[in-house]
């Protein structure tokens, strides 16, 4: 099952999907988002709200 959502910035991927794509641990993706190295968006206001990462921001991260 995929949770990708289409936006103006491209598809959105979950932390787990992004980690699999980048071949890193999900915690690494969360840290990259927290450090501002990978653009991510919280989908809610709670502390455990899911994070979504656009495919466009993933491509930009990979180019840097």
PQR file with spaces between the fields and no chain letter, atoms N, CA, C, O and H, PARSE charges and radii, in Angstrom:
ATOM       1  N    UNK     1       0.838   -1.189    0.000 -0.4000 1.5000
ATOM       2  CA   UNK     1       0.000    0.000    0.000 -0.0000 2.0000
ATOM       3  C    UNK     1       0.876    1.242    0.000  0.5500 1.7000
ATOM       4  O    UNK     1       1.846    1.314    0.754 -0.5500 1.4000
ATOM       5  N    UNK     2       0.554    2.203   -0.819 -0.4000 1.5000
ATOM       6  CA   UNK     2       1.321    3.439   -0.869 -0.0000 2.0000
ATOM       7  C    UNK     2       0.490    4.587   -0.303  0.5500 1.7000
ATOM       8  O    UNK     2      -0.736    4.601   -0.420 -0.5500 1.4000
ATOM       9  H    UNK     2      -0.234    2.145   -1.432  0.4000 1.0000
ATOM      10  N    UNK     3       1.169    5.539    0.306 -0.4000 1.5000
ATOM      11  CA   UNK     3       0.468    6.671    0.899 -0.0000 2.0000
ATOM      12  C    UNK     3       0.850    7.960    0.202  0.5500 1.7000
ATOM      13  O    UNK     3       0.666    9.043    0.758 -0.5500 1.4000
ATOM      14  H    UNK     3       2.165    5.528    0.401  0.4000 1.0000
ATOM      15  N    UNK     4       1.376    7.863   -0.999 -0.4000 1.5000
ATOM      16  CA   UNK     4       1.787    9.057   -1.725 -0.0000 2.0000
ATOM      17  C    UNK     4       0.567    9.924   -2.039  0.5500 1.7000
ATOM      18  O    UNK     4      -0.497    9.418   -2.394 -0.5500 1.4000
ATOM      19  H    UNK     4       1.526    6.984   -1.451  0.4000 1.0000
ATOM      20  N    UNK     5       0.742   11.222   -1.902 -0.4000 1.5000
ATOM      21  CA   UNK     5      -0.301   12.197   -2.177 -0.0000 2.0000
ATOM      22  C    UNK     5       0.258   13.221   -3.158  0.5500 1.7000
ATOM      23  O    UNK     5       1.394   13.671   -3.008 -0.5500 1.4000
ATOM      24  H    UNK     5       1.606   11.633   -1.614  0.4000 1.0000
ATOM      25  N    UNK     6      -0.530   13.587   -4.151 -0.4000 1.5000
ATOM      26  CA   UNK     6      -0.072   14.556   -5.147 -0.0000 2.0000
ATOM      27  C    UNK     6      -0.275   15.982   -4.627  0.5500 1.7000
ATOM      28  O    UNK     6      -1.354   16.315   -4.136 -0.5500 1.4000
ATOM      29  H    UNK     6      -1.453   13.222   -4.272  0.4000 1.0000
ATOM      30  N    UNK     7       0.753   16.821   -4.733 -0.4000 1.5000
ATOM      31  CA   UNK     7       0.678   18.233   -4.366 -0.0000 2.0000
ATOM      32  C    UNK     7       1.343   19.059   -5.443  0.5500 1.7000
ATOM      33  O    UNK     7       1.849   18.519   -6.427 -0.5500 1.4000
ATOM      34  H    UNK     7       1.630   16.551   -5.131  0.4000 1.0000
ATOM      35  N    UNK     8       1.343   20.377   -5.257 -0.4000 1.5000
ATOM      36  CA   UNK     8       2.041   21.252   -6.208 -0.0000 2.0000
ATOM      37  C    UNK     8       3.536   20.996   -6.184  0.5500 1.7000
ATOM      38  O    UNK     8       4.221   21.247   -7.175 -0.5500 1.4000
ATOM      39  H    UNK     8       0.931   20.815   -4.457  0.4000 1.0000
ATOM      40  N    UNK     9       4.058   20.497   -5.062 -0.4000 1.5000
ATOM      41  CA   UNK     9       5.482   20.197   -4.924 -0.0000 2.0000
ATOM      42  C    UNK     9       5.816   18.765   -5.342  0.5500 1.7000
ATOM      43  O    UNK     9       6.935   18.307   -5.111 -0.5500 1.4000
ATOM      44  H    UNK     9       3.501   20.293   -4.257  0.4000 1.0000
ATOM      45  N    UNK    10       4.890   18.066   -5.940 -0.4000 1.5000
ATOM      46  CA   UNK    10       5.127   16.681   -6.325 -0.0000 2.0000
ATOM      47  C    UNK    10       4.424   15.733   -5.368  0.5500 1.7000
ATOM      48  O    UNK    10       3.580   16.151   -4.575 -0.5500 1.4000
ATOM      49  H    UNK    10       3.981   18.439   -6.128  0.4000 1.0000
ATOM      50  N    UNK    11       4.769   14.473   -5.445 -0.4000 1.5000
ATOM      51  CA   UNK    11       4.194   13.477   -4.554 -0.0000 2.0000
ATOM      52  C    UNK    11       4.749   13.652   -3.151  0.5500 1.7000
ATOM      53  O    UNK    11       5.889   14.080   -2.967 -0.5500 1.4000
ATOM      54  H    UNK    11       5.454   14.133   -6.089  0.4000 1.0000
ATOM      55  N    UNK    12       3.929   13.314   -2.163 -0.4000 1.5000
ATOM      56  CA   UNK    12       4.395   13.298   -0.777 -0.0000 2.0000
ATOM      57  C    UNK    12       4.647   11.867   -0.366  0.5500 1.7000
ATOM      58  O    UNK    12       3.873   10.967   -0.690 -0.5500 1.4000
ATOM      59  H    UNK    12       3.004   12.966   -2.312  0.4000 1.0000
ATOM      60  N    UNK    13       5.746   11.664    0.357 -0.4000 1.5000
ATOM      61  CA   UNK    13       6.100   10.339    0.823 -0.0000 2.0000
ATOM      62  C    UNK    13       6.179   10.338    2.344  0.5500 1.7000
ATOM      63  O    UNK    13       6.487   11.355    2.965 -0.5500 1.4000
ATOM      64  H    UNK    13       6.375   12.395    0.620  0.4000 1.0000
ATOM      65  N    UNK    14       5.900    9.194    2.926 -0.4000 1.5000
ATOM      66  CA   UNK    14       6.043    9.045    4.368 -0.0000 2.0000
ATOM      67  C    UNK    14       7.523    8.960    4.721  0.5500 1.7000
ATOM      68  O    UNK    14       8.376    8.825    3.844 -0.5500 1.4000
ATOM      69  H    UNK    14       5.650    8.367    2.422  0.4000 1.0000
ATOM      70  N    UNK    15       7.812    9.042    6.003 -0.4000 1.5000
ATOM      71  CA   UNK    15       9.195    8.897    6.468 -0.0000 2.0000
ATOM      72  C    UNK    15       9.724    7.518    6.078  0.5500 1.7000
ATOM      73  O    UNK    15      10.861    7.388    5.624 -0.5500 1.4000
ATOM      74  H    UNK    15       7.119    9.152    6.715  0.4000 1.0000
ATOM      75  N    UNK    16       8.904    6.502    6.255 -0.4000 1.5000
ATOM      76  CA   UNK    16       9.325    5.135    5.936 -0.0000 2.0000
ATOM      77  C    UNK    16       9.608    4.977    4.438  0.5500 1.7000
ATOM      78  O    UNK    16      10.602    4.358    4.058 -0.5500 1.4000
ATOM      79  H    UNK    16       7.981    6.607    6.624  0.4000 1.0000
ATOM      80  N    UNK    17       8.739    5.533    3.589 -0.4000 1.5000
ATOM      81  CA   UNK    17       8.950    5.459    2.142 -0.0000 2.0000
ATOM      82  C    UNK    17      10.206    6.220    1.732  0.5500 1.7000
ATOM      83  O    UNK    17      10.977    5.762    0.889 -0.5500 1.4000
ATOM      84  H    UNK    17       7.931    6.036    3.898  0.4000 1.0000
ATOM      85  N    UNK    18      10.399    7.389    2.341 -0.4000 1.5000
ATOM      86  CA   UNK    18      11.588    8.186    2.040 -0.0000 2.0000
ATOM      87  C    UNK    18      12.850    7.458    2.458  0.5500 1.7000
ATOM      88  O    UNK    18      13.844    7.456    1.732 -0.5500 1.4000
ATOM      89  H    UNK    18       9.773    7.761    3.025  0.4000 1.0000
ATOM      90  N    UNK    19      12.811    6.840    3.627 -0.4000 1.5000
ATOM      91  CA   UNK    19      13.967    6.082    4.112 -0.0000 2.0000
ATOM      92  C    UNK    19      14.297    4.934    3.162  0.5500 1.7000
ATOM      93  O    UNK    19      15.466    4.695    2.856 -0.5500 1.4000
ATOM      94  H    UNK    19      12.003    6.841    4.217  0.4000 1.0000
ATOM      95  N    UNK    20      13.290    4.237    2.705 -0.4000 1.5000
ATOM      96  CA   UNK    20      13.518    3.131    1.767 -0.0000 2.0000
ATOM      97  C    UNK    20      14.097    3.658    0.458  0.5500 1.7000
ATOM      98  O    UNK    20      15.007    3.047   -0.104 -0.5500 1.4000
ATOM      99  H    UNK    20      12.341    4.431    2.954  0.4000 1.0000
ATOM     100  N    UNK    21      13.589    4.766   -0.026 -0.4000 1.5000
ATOM     101  CA   UNK    21      14.071    5.366   -1.269 -0.0000 2.0000
ATOM     102  C    UNK    21      15.528    5.798   -1.151  0.5500 1.7000
ATOM     103  O    UNK    21      16.325    5.583   -2.065 -0.5500 1.4000
ATOM     104  H    UNK    21      12.850    5.262    0.431  0.4000 1.0000
ATOM     105  N    UNK    22      15.874    6.420    0.000 -0.4000 1.5000
ATOM     106  CA   UNK    22      17.244    6.892    0.219 -0.0000 2.0000
ATOM     107  C    UNK    22      18.173    5.805    0.766  0.5500 1.7000
ATOM     108  O    UNK    22      19.382    6.011    0.875 -0.5500 1.4000
ATOM     109  H    UNK    22      15.227    6.595    0.742  0.4000 1.0000
ATOM     110  N    UNK    23      17.602    4.653    1.106 -0.4000 1.5000
ATOM     111  CA   UNK    23      18.335    3.525    1.685 -0.0000 2.0000
ATOM     112  C    UNK    23      19.025    3.916    2.993  0.5500 1.7000
ATOM     113  O    UNK    23      20.206    3.643    3.208 -0.5500 1.4000
ATOM     114  H    UNK    23      16.620    4.486    1.017  0.4000 1.0000
ATOM     115  N    UNK    24      18.234    4.574    3.864 -0.4000 1.5000
ATOM     116  CA   UNK    24      18.694    4.949    5.196 -0.0000 2.0000
ATOM     117  C    UNK    24      17.614    4.557    6.209  0.5500 1.7000
ATOM     118  O    UNK    24      16.517    4.147    5.827 -0.5500 1.4000
ATOM     119  H    UNK    24      17.275    4.796    3.690  0.4000 1.0000
ATOM     120  N    UNK    25      17.925    4.682    7.474 -0.4000 1.5000
ATOM     121  CA   UNK    25      16.981    4.374    8.544 -0.0000 2.0000
ATOM     122  C    UNK    25      15.962    5.509    8.661  0.5500 1.7000
ATOM     123  O    UNK    25      16.311    6.669    8.440 -0.5500 1.4000
ATOM     124  H    UNK    25      18.816    5.015    7.784  0.4000 1.0000
ATOM     125  N    UNK    26      14.709    5.199    9.004 -0.4000 1.5000
ATOM     126  CA   UNK    26      13.712    6.260    9.196 -0.0000 2.0000
ATOM     127  C    UNK    26      14.143    7.344   10.188  0.5500 1.7000
ATOM     128  O    UNK    26      13.791    8.511   10.017 -0.5500 1.4000
ATOM     129  H    UNK    26      14.425    4.257    9.184  0.4000 1.0000
ATOM     130  N    UNK    27      14.897    6.968   11.216 -0.4000 1.5000
ATOM     131  CA   UNK    27      15.390    7.975   12.162 -0.0000 2.0000
ATOM     132  C    UNK    27      16.325    8.968   11.481  0.5500 1.7000
ATOM     133  O    UNK    27      16.369   10.139   11.859 -0.5500 1.4000
ATOM     134  H    UNK    27      15.183    6.020   11.355  0.4000 1.0000
ATOM     135  N    UNK    28      17.072    8.507   10.479 -0.4000 1.5000
ATOM     136  CA   UNK    28      17.955    9.392    9.732 -0.0000 2.0000
ATOM     137  C    UNK    28      17.126   10.417    8.964  0.5500 1.7000
ATOM     138  O    UNK    28      17.492   11.592    8.916 -0.5500 1.4000
ATOM     139  H    UNK    28      17.036    7.556   10.172  0.4000 1.0000
ATOM     140  N    UNK    29      16.021    9.995    8.368 -0.4000 1.5000
ATOM     141  CA   UNK    29      15.130   10.913    7.649 -0.0000 2.0000
ATOM     142  C    UNK    29      14.566   11.943    8.623  0.5500 1.7000
ATOM     143  O    UNK    29      14.554   13.138    8.329 -0.5500 1.4000
ATOM     144  H    UNK    29      15.723    9.041    8.407  0.4000 1.0000
ATOM     145  N    UNK    30      14.102   11.481    9.778 -0.4000 1.5000
ATOM     146  CA   UNK    30      13.571   12.412   10.784 -0.0000 2.0000
ATOM     147  C    UNK    30      14.628   13.429   11.203  0.5500 1.7000
ATOM     148  O    UNK    30      14.312   14.605   11.381 -0.5500 1.4000
ATOM     149  H    UNK    30      14.112   10.510   10.017  0.4000 1.0000
ATOM     150  N    UNK    31      15.870   12.998   11.363 -0.4000 1.5000
ATOM     151  CA   UNK    31      16.949   13.901   11.761 -0.0000 2.0000
ATOM     152  C    UNK    31      17.268   14.891   10.643  0.5500 1.7000
ATOM     153  O    UNK    31      17.517   16.066   10.913 -0.5500 1.4000
ATOM     154  H    UNK    31      16.127   12.042   11.219  0.4000 1.0000
ATOM     155  N    UNK    32      17.264   14.436    9.408 -0.4000 1.5000
ATOM     156  CA   UNK    32      17.499   15.333    8.280 -0.0000 2.0000
ATOM     157  C    UNK    32      16.421   16.421    8.207  0.5500 1.7000
ATOM     158  O    UNK    32      16.719   17.579    7.913 -0.5500 1.4000
ATOM     159  H    UNK    32      17.062   13.482    9.189  0.4000 1.0000
ATOM     160  N    UNK    33      15.182   16.042    8.474 -0.4000 1.5000
ATOM     161  CA   UNK    33      14.086   17.019    8.491 -0.0000 2.0000
ATOM     162  C    UNK    33      14.279   17.983    9.658  0.5500 1.7000
ATOM     163  O    UNK    33      14.145   19.195    9.492 -0.5500 1.4000
ATOM     164  H    UNK    33      14.940   15.101    8.713  0.4000 1.0000
ATOM     165  N    UNK    34      14.590   17.452   10.832 -0.4000 1.5000
ATOM     166  CA   UNK    34      14.789   18.293   12.024 -0.0000 2.0000
ATOM     167  C    UNK    34      15.945   19.270   11.827  0.5500 1.7000
ATOM     168  O    UNK    34      15.888   20.405   12.301 -0.5500 1.4000
ATOM     169  H    UNK    34      14.698   16.467   10.967  0.4000 1.0000
ATOM     170  N    UNK    35      16.987   18.837   11.133 -0.4000 1.5000
ATOM     171  CA   UNK    35      18.159   19.690   10.880 -0.0000 2.0000
ATOM     172  C    UNK    35      17.937   20.674    9.731  0.5500 1.7000
ATOM     173  O    UNK    35      18.780   21.535    9.482 -0.5500 1.4000
ATOM     174  H    UNK    35      17.033   17.915   10.748  0.4000 1.0000
ATOM     175  N    UNK    36      16.813   20.551    9.033 -0.4000 1.5000
ATOM     176  CA   UNK    36      16.523   21.439    7.916 -0.0000 2.0000
ATOM     177  C    UNK    36      17.249   21.063    6.636  0.5500 1.7000
ATOM     178  O    UNK    36      17.272   21.847    5.688 -0.5500 1.4000
ATOM     179  H    UNK    36      16.127   19.851    9.235  0.4000 1.0000
ATOM     180  N    UNK    37      17.840   19.879    6.593 -0.4000 1.5000
ATOM     181  CA   UNK    37      18.570   19.435    5.401 -0.0000 2.0000
ATOM     182  C    UNK    37      17.636   18.800    4.367  0.5500 1.7000
ATOM     183  O    UNK    37      17.974   18.691    3.189 -0.5500 1.4000
ATOM     184  H    UNK    37      17.821   19.241    7.363  0.4000 1.0000
ATOM     185  N    UNK    38      16.465   18.389    4.828 -0.4000 1.5000
ATOM     186  CA   UNK    38      15.454   17.792    3.966 -0.0000 2.0000
ATOM     187  C    UNK    38      14.124   18.418    4.361  0.5500 1.7000
ATOM     188  O    UNK    38      13.733   18.378    5.527 -0.5500 1.4000
ATOM     189  H    UNK    38      16.190   18.477    5.786  0.4000 1.0000
ATOM     190  N    UNK    39      13.435   18.995    3.387 -0.4000 1.5000
ATOM     191  CA   UNK    39      12.173   19.675    3.681 -0.0000 2.0000
ATOM     192  C    UNK    39      11.072   18.653    3.941  0.5500 1.7000
ATOM     193  O    UNK    39      10.809   17.780    3.113 -0.5500 1.4000
ATOM     194  H    UNK    39      13.754   19.027    2.439  0.4000 1.0000
ATOM     195  N    UNK    40      10.441   18.773    5.090 -0.4000 1.5000
ATOM     196  CA   UNK    40       9.337   17.904    5.460 -0.0000 2.0000
ATOM     197  C    UNK    40       8.227   18.721    6.071  0.5500 1.7000
ATOM     198  O    UNK    40       8.468   19.822    6.567 -0.5500 1.4000
ATOM     199  H    UNK    40      10.654   19.481    5.762  0.4000 1.0000
ATOM     200  N    UNK    41       7.012   18.203    6.044 -0.4000 1.5000
ATOM     201  CA   UNK    41       5.845   18.909    6.567 -0.0000 2.0000
ATOM     202  C    UNK    41       5.096   18.000    7.525  0.5500 1.7000
ATOM     203  O    UNK    41       4.728   16.878    7.174 -0.5500 1.4000
ATOM     204  H    UNK    41       6.817   17.309    5.640  0.4000 1.0000
ATOM     205  N    UNK    42       4.869   18.500    8.759 -0.4000 1.5000
ATOM     206  CA   UNK    42       4.055   17.751    9.718 -0.0000 2.0000
ATOM     207  C    UNK    42       2.607   17.852    9.298  0.5500 1.7000
ATOM     208  O    UNK    42       2.128   18.928    8.940 -0.5500 1.4000
ATOM     209  H    UNK    42       5.168   19.410    9.044  0.4000 1.0000
ATOM     210  N    UNK    43       1.921   16.749    9.340 -0.4000 1.5000
ATOM     211  CA   UNK    43       0.521   16.691    8.939 -0.0000 2.0000
ATOM     212  C    UNK    43      -0.372   16.687   10.184  0.5500 1.7000
ATOM     213  O    UNK    43      -1.151   15.757   10.391 -0.5500 1.4000
ATOM     214  H    UNK    43       2.309   15.875    9.631  0.4000 1.0000
ATOM     215  N    UNK    44      -0.256   17.709   10.991 -0.4000 1.5000
ATOM     216  CA   UNK    44      -1.022   17.837   12.215 -0.0000 2.0000
ATOM     217  C    UNK    44      -0.244   18.657   13.205  0.5500 1.7000
ATOM     218  O    UNK    44       0.851   19.134   12.905 -0.5500 1.4000
ATOM     219  H    UNK    44       0.376   18.465   10.823  0.4000 1.0000
ATOM     220  N    UNK    45      -0.803   18.825   14.385 -0.4000 1.5000
ATOM     221  CA   UNK    45      -0.138   19.687   15.370 -0.0000 2.0000
ATOM     222  C    UNK    45       0.397   18.930   16.579  0.5500 1.7000
ATOM     223  O    UNK    45       1.096   19.519   17.404 -0.5500 1.4000
ATOM     224  H    UNK    45      -1.692   18.437   14.629  0.4000 1.0000
ATOM     225  N    UNK    46       0.095   17.674   16.704 -0.4000 1.5000
ATOM     226  CA   UNK    46       0.552   16.900   17.856 -0.0000 2.0000
ATOM     227  C    UNK    46       2.002   16.480   17.744  0.5500 1.7000
ATOM     228  O    UNK    46       2.592   16.526   16.664 -0.5500 1.4000
ATOM     229  H    UNK    46      -0.473   17.196   16.035  0.4000 1.0000
ATOM     230  N    UNK    47       2.578   16.067   18.873 -0.4000 1.5000
ATOM     231  CA   UNK    47       3.991   15.664   18.871 -0.0000 2.0000
ATOM     232  C    UNK    47       4.263   14.412   18.036  0.5500 1.7000
ATOM     233  O    UNK    47       5.391   14.201   17.590 -0.5500 1.4000
ATOM     234  H    UNK    47       2.099   16.029   19.750  0.4000 1.0000
ATOM     235  N    UNK    48       3.257   13.595   17.824 -0.4000 1.5000
ATOM     236  CA   UNK    48       3.435   12.364   17.043 -0.0000 2.0000
ATOM     237  C    UNK    48       2.777   12.457   15.672  0.5500 1.7000
ATOM     238  O    UNK    48       2.496   11.434   15.048 -0.5500 1.4000
ATOM     239  H    UNK    48       2.341   13.767   18.186  0.4000 1.0000
ATOM     240  N    UNK    49       2.530   13.682   15.198 -0.4000 1.5000
ATOM     241  CA   UNK    49       1.916   13.867   13.883 -0.0000 2.0000
ATOM     242  C    UNK    49       2.853   13.337   12.812  0.5500 1.7000
ATOM     243  O    UNK    49       4.068   13.515   12.900 -0.5500 1.4000
ATOM     244  H    UNK    49       2.759   14.513   15.705  0.4000 1.0000
ATOM     245  N    UNK    50       2.290   12.685   11.799 -0.4000 1.5000
ATOM     246  CA   UNK    50       3.140   12.146   10.731 -0.0000 2.0000
ATOM     247  C    UNK    50       3.792   13.258    9.920  0.5500 1.7000
ATOM     248  O    UNK    50       3.257   14.359    9.789 -0.5500 1.4000
ATOM     249  H    UNK    50       1.303   12.540   11.728  0.4000 1.0000
ATOM     250  N    UNK    51       4.950   12.938    9.386 -0.4000 1.5000
ATOM     251  CA   UNK    51       5.707   13.860    8.537 -0.0000 2.0000
ATOM     252  C    UNK    51       5.606   13.353    7.107  0.5500 1.7000
ATOM     253  O    UNK    51       5.680   12.151    6.855 -0.5500 1.4000
ATOM     254  H    UNK    51       5.384   12.044    9.492  0.4000 1.0000
ATOM     255  N    UNK    52       5.436   14.281    6.174 -0.4000 1.5000
ATOM     256  CA   UNK    52       5.446   13.941    4.753 -0.0000 2.0000
ATOM     257  C    UNK    52       6.545   14.741    4.075  0.5500 1.7000
ATOM     258  O    UNK    52       6.761   15.910    4.392 -0.5500 1.4000
ATOM     259  H    UNK    52       5.376   15.258    6.378  0.4000 1.0000
ATOM     260  N    UNK    53       7.230   14.109    3.148 -0.4000 1.5000
ATOM     261  CA   UNK    53       8.337   14.726    2.432 -0.0000 2.0000
ATOM     262  C    UNK    53       7.996   14.707    0.944  0.5500 1.7000
ATOM     263  O    UNK    53       7.608   13.669    0.408 -0.5500 1.4000
ATOM     264  H    UNK    53       7.054   13.159    2.890  0.4000 1.0000
ATOM     265  N    UNK    54       8.139   15.850    0.280 -0.4000 1.5000
ATOM     266  CA   UNK    54       7.817   15.896   -1.152 -0.0000 2.0000
ATOM     267  C    UNK    54       8.961   15.284   -1.963  0.5500 1.7000
ATOM     268  O    UNK    54      10.130   15.369   -1.587 -0.5500 1.4000
ATOM     269  H    UNK    54       8.455   16.693    0.715  0.4000 1.0000
ATOM     270  N    UNK    55       8.595   14.679   -3.065 -0.4000 1.5000
ATOM     271  CA   UNK    55       9.606   14.082   -3.938 -0.0000 2.0000
ATOM     272  C    UNK    55      10.529   15.163   -4.500  0.5500 1.7000
ATOM     273  O    UNK    55      11.703   14.905   -4.763 -0.5500 1.4000
ATOM     274  H    UNK    55       7.645   14.610   -3.370  0.4000 1.0000
ATOM     275  N    UNK    56      10.004   16.360   -4.680 -0.4000 1.5000
ATOM     276  CA   UNK    56      10.824   17.478   -5.164 -0.0000 2.0000
ATOM     277  C    UNK    56      11.928   17.783   -4.152  0.5500 1.7000
ATOM     278  O    UNK    56      13.082   17.976   -4.536 -0.5500 1.4000
ATOM     279  H    UNK    56       9.050   16.570   -4.467  0.4000 1.0000
ATOM     280  N    UNK    57      11.584   17.828   -2.854 -0.4000 1.5000
ATOM     281  CA   UNK    57      12.607   18.127   -1.837 -0.0000 2.0000
ATOM     282  C    UNK    57      13.610   16.991   -1.725  0.5500 1.7000
ATOM     283  O    UNK    57      14.777   17.233   -1.417 -0.5500 1.4000
ATOM     284  H    UNK    57      10.647   17.671   -2.542  0.4000 1.0000
ATOM     285  N    UNK    58      13.188   15.766   -1.965 -0.4000 1.5000
ATOM     286  CA   UNK    58      14.115   14.629   -1.949 -0.0000 2.0000
ATOM     287  C    UNK    58      15.122   14.767   -3.088  0.5500 1.7000
ATOM     288  O    UNK    58      16.319   14.554   -2.897 -0.5500 1.4000
ATOM     289  H    UNK    58      12.240   15.569   -2.214  0.4000 1.0000
ATOM     290  N    UNK    59      14.629   15.125   -4.270 -0.4000 1.5000
ATOM     291  CA   UNK    59      15.513   15.304   -5.423 -0.0000 2.0000
ATOM     292  C    UNK    59      16.507   16.439   -5.175  0.5500 1.7000
ATOM     293  O    UNK    59      17.688   16.312   -5.497 -0.5500 1.4000
ATOM     294  H    UNK    59      13.656   15.298   -4.425  0.4000 1.0000
ATOM     295  N    UNK    60      16.036   17.537   -4.608 -0.4000 1.5000
ATOM     296  CA   UNK    60      16.932   18.660   -4.283 -0.0000 2.0000
ATOM     297  C    UNK    60      17.996   18.237   -3.262  0.5500 1.7000
ATOM     298  O    UNK    60      19.163   18.610   -3.376 -0.5500 1.4000
ATOM     299  H    UNK    60      15.076   17.641   -4.346  0.4000 1.0000
ATOM     300  N    UNK    61      17.575   17.454   -2.269 -0.4000 1.5000
ATOM     301  CA   UNK    61      18.519   16.965   -1.259 -0.0000 2.0000
ATOM     302  C    UNK    61      19.581   16.084   -1.906  0.5500 1.7000
ATOM     303  O    UNK    61      20.763   16.190   -1.579 -0.5500 1.4000
ATOM     304  H    UNK    61      16.627   17.150   -2.176  0.4000 1.0000
ATOM     305  N    UNK    62      19.166   15.220   -2.816 -0.4000 1.5000
ATOM     306  CA   UNK    62      20.108   14.310   -3.463 -0.0000 2.0000
ATOM     307  C    UNK    62      21.084   15.057   -4.368  0.5500 1.7000
ATOM     308  O    UNK    62      22.207   14.597   -4.573 -0.5500 1.4000
ATOM     309  H    UNK    62      18.205   15.133   -3.082  0.4000 1.0000
ATOM     310  N    UNK    63      20.674   16.191   -4.908 -0.4000 1.5000
ATOM     311  CA   UNK    63      21.541   16.974   -5.775 -0.0000 2.0000
ATOM     312  C    UNK    63      22.591   17.762   -4.981  0.5500 1.7000
ATOM     313  O    UNK    63      23.642   18.119   -5.512 -0.5500 1.4000
ATOM     314  H    UNK    63      19.761   16.564   -4.742  0.4000 1.0000
ATOM     315  N    UNK    64      22.294   18.025   -3.714 -0.4000 1.5000
ATOM     316  CA   UNK    64      23.220   18.842   -2.912 -0.0000 2.0000
ATOM     317  C    UNK    64      24.378   18.031   -2.359  0.5500 1.7000
ATOM     318  O    UNK    64      25.238   18.576   -1.667 -0.5500 1.4000
ATOM     319  H    UNK    64      21.439   17.735   -3.282  0.4000 1.0000
